[in-house]
Structure formats: structure tokens, C-alpha cells
Amino acid sequence: MKVRPALLLLENNHVLLMHYRYGESDVYALPGGNPDRGETMDTTLIRELEEELGIDVEVGSVACMGEVILPEAKNDVLHVVFSGQIIGGLPKLNPEHTTALAVVWKPIAELAALNMYPNVGRQIQHWLQMGPNAAYVGKIDQPFFQ
């Protein structure tokens, strides 16, 4: 199982997401990435967001975590979503480090209806309503991989 940390960045009741297009589907991903060997999850997030979006971030506590169980040909993924904040720069895509089409701020109220990766829009909304308590969400229903 792979581990993929991601960062939940909020501003004015909006969440920073990266927009991808897979086949006929628009997919919105929390920014993050795969740790390099020997790299901690917070260090991964700091590096990935600087490389992909040109921003400096502060990584906070875990908001939620859960697994995406993939078809046999791919590794399952444990997603760990951290809260965070931008401490420098403005988000702008760096095409040398990402295949994303755009970086967008989506309203929190729309998250549950978006095709997200990981598909944790409802969990993020719940976390924001209930306060900062880490939640293990178990298996994440990820429709476009099935």
C-alpha cells in the first residue's frame, strides 16, 4: 500500500483543488503527492506544493485518512489529509511538475458533489463542521477507478 499525503487549504470558505481531466471526467484533487524515500509526510507536502504550485505552506494536523482500494494492477493507497495554510506565494501551476489543467478554489458547500481524488468531500465538510478531530474514514469509495 502506498501512502499519499494531501493538504487541505482553506480561504474564504473555499478549498484549493487541482483540476484534472481523465477521459470524459473532470477530477478535482487535493494538492499533495508521493513521498520520496526517507521523506516524512509533512516534508513531502512542503516540497510538492512548492514544486507544483510555487507556494510555501505550513502543515497542520490530520483532518482525515482512509484507503482507496484499487484494481489488482495498481497499488492501494492510504490517503492522509492534513490541514494547512499558505504562508507564501500565490498558487500557480508549474507544468514541469504536474499534469493538472488548472488550480481552482471551490466552495466548501460544493465538495460533496465534486468528483474528487481522494473522494473525501463529505468528510471534509463534516470535519469543518465538527471541529479539528482526525477521522479515520476507512475505505474511500473512488468510483472512477472501478
C-alpha positions as CSV (number, residue, x, y, z in Angstrom):
1,M,0.0,0.0,0.0
2,K,1.3,3.4,-1.0
3,V,0.8,6.5,1.3
4,R,-0.2,9.8,-0.3
5,P,-0.4,12.9,1.9
6,A,-2.6,15.8,0.8
7,L,-3.1,19.3,2.1
8,L,-6.5,20.9,2.8
9,L,-6.0,24.7,2.2
10,L,-9.0,26.9,3.0
11,E,-9.6,30.6,2.2
12,N,-12.9,32.5,2.4
13,N,-15.0,29.2,2.6
14,H,-13.2,27.8,-0.4
15,V,-10.8,24.8,-0.8
16,L,-7.8,24.8,-3.1
17,L,-8.1,22.0,-5.6
18,M,-6.2,20.9,-8.7
19,H,-8.3,20.2,-11.8
20,Y,-7.5,17.2,-14.0
21,R,-9.3,15.6,-16.9
22,Y,-9.3,11.8,-17.1
23,G,-11.1,10.5,-20.2
24,E,-14.5,12.2,-20.0
25,S,-14.3,13.0,-16.3
26,D,-13.3,16.2,-14.5
27,V,-11.5,15.3,-11.3
28,Y,-10.5,17.6,-8.5
29,A,-7.6,16.6,-6.3
30,L,-6.3,18.0,-3.1
31,P,-2.8,19.1,-3.7
32,G,-0.2,16.5,-2.4
33,G,2.0,13.8,-3.7
34,N,4.1,10.7,-3.1
35,P,6.9,10.8,-0.5
36,D,10.4,10.2,-1.7
37,R,12.4,7.5,0.2
38,G,13.2,8.7,3.7
39,E,10.8,11.7,3.4
40,T,8.1,12.5,6.1
41,M,4.6,13.3,5.0
42,D,4.8,17.0,6.1
43,T,8.1,17.4,4.2
44,T,6.5,15.8,1.2
45,L,3.7,18.3,1.2
46,I,6.0,21.3,1.6
47,R,8.1,20.0,-1.3
48,E,5.2,19.0,-3.6
49,L,3.3,22.3,-3.2
50,E,6.4,24.3,-3.8
51,E,7.2,22.3,-6.9
52,E,3.7,22.1,-8.3
53,L,2.1,25.4,-7.2
54,G,5.0,27.6,-6.2
55,I,3.7,28.2,-2.7
56,D,5.1,27.8,0.8
57,V,2.8,26.0,3.2
58,E,2.6,25.2,6.8
59,V,1.3,21.7,7.6
60,G,-1.1,21.3,10.5
61,S,-2.9,18.4,12.0
62,V,-4.5,15.4,10.3
63,A,-8.1,16.1,9.1
64,C,-8.9,12.6,7.8
65,M,-7.4,9.5,6.4
66,G,-8.7,6.5,4.5
67,E,-7.8,3.9,1.9
68,V,-8.6,3.7,-1.8
69,I,-8.6,0.1,-2.8
70,L,-7.6,-0.2,-6.4
71,P,-7.9,-2.9,-9.1
72,E,-5.2,-5.6,-8.9
73,A,-2.9,-3.9,-11.4
74,K,-2.3,-0.9,-9.1
75,N,-1.2,-0.4,-5.5
76,D,-3.9,0.5,-2.9
77,V,-3.4,4.0,-1.4
78,L,-3.7,5.3,2.1
79,H,-4.6,9.0,1.8
80,V,-3.7,11.2,4.7
81,V,-5.3,14.7,4.5
82,F,-3.7,17.4,6.6
83,S,-5.0,20.8,7.4
84,G,-2.6,23.6,6.4
85,Q,-2.2,27.2,5.3
86,I,-0.3,29.1,2.6
87,I,2.4,31.2,4.2
88,G,4.0,32.5,1.0
89,G,3.2,32.9,-2.7
90,L,0.1,32.6,-4.8
91,P,-0.9,29.2,-6.3
92,K,0.1,28.8,-9.9
93,L,0.6,25.6,-11.9
94,N,4.1,24.5,-12.8
95,P,3.6,22.2,-15.8
96,E,7.1,20.7,-15.3
97,H,5.8,19.1,-12.1
98,T,2.1,18.4,-12.6
99,T,-0.3,17.3,-15.3
100,A,-3.2,19.3,-13.7
101,L,-5.1,21.7,-16.1
102,A,-5.8,24.4,-13.5
103,V,-5.7,25.3,-9.9
104,V,-9.1,26.3,-8.5
105,W,-10.8,27.5,-5.3
106,K,-14.1,25.6,-4.9
107,P,-16.7,26.5,-2.3
108,I,-16.8,24.1,0.7
109,A,-20.6,23.7,0.1
110,E,-19.8,22.1,-3.4
111,L,-17.2,19.5,-2.2
112,A,-19.7,16.6,-1.7
113,A,-20.9,16.9,-5.3
114,L,-17.4,17.0,-6.9
115,N,-15.6,14.1,-8.4
116,M,-12.6,14.3,-6.0
117,Y,-9.4,12.4,-5.5
118,P,-9.4,11.2,-2.8
119,N,-13.1,11.3,-2.7
120,V,-13.4,12.9,0.7
121,G,-15.6,16.0,0.0
122,R,-18.3,14.9,2.6
123,Q,-15.6,14.0,5.2
124,I,-14.0,17.5,4.8
125,Q,-17.4,19.2,5.2
126,H,-18.0,17.1,8.3
127,W,-14.6,17.8,9.7
128,L,-15.1,21.5,9.2
129,Q,-18.5,21.4,11.0
130,M,-17.4,19.2,13.9
131,G,-14.0,20.7,14.6
132,P,-10.5,19.6,14.3
133,N,-10.7,15.9,15.3
134,A,-8.8,13.5,13.0
135,A,-11.2,10.9,11.4
136,Y,-10.3,7.5,10.0
137,V,-12.9,7.1,7.2
138,G,-12.0,3.6,6.2
139,K,-12.4,2.5,2.6
140,I,-12.9,5.6,0.4
141,D,-15.4,5.0,-2.4
142,Q,-13.5,6.0,-5.5
143,P,-15.9,5.5,-8.4
144,F,-13.7,6.3,-11.4
145,F,-11.2,3.6,-10.6
146,Q,-13.8,0.8,-10.6
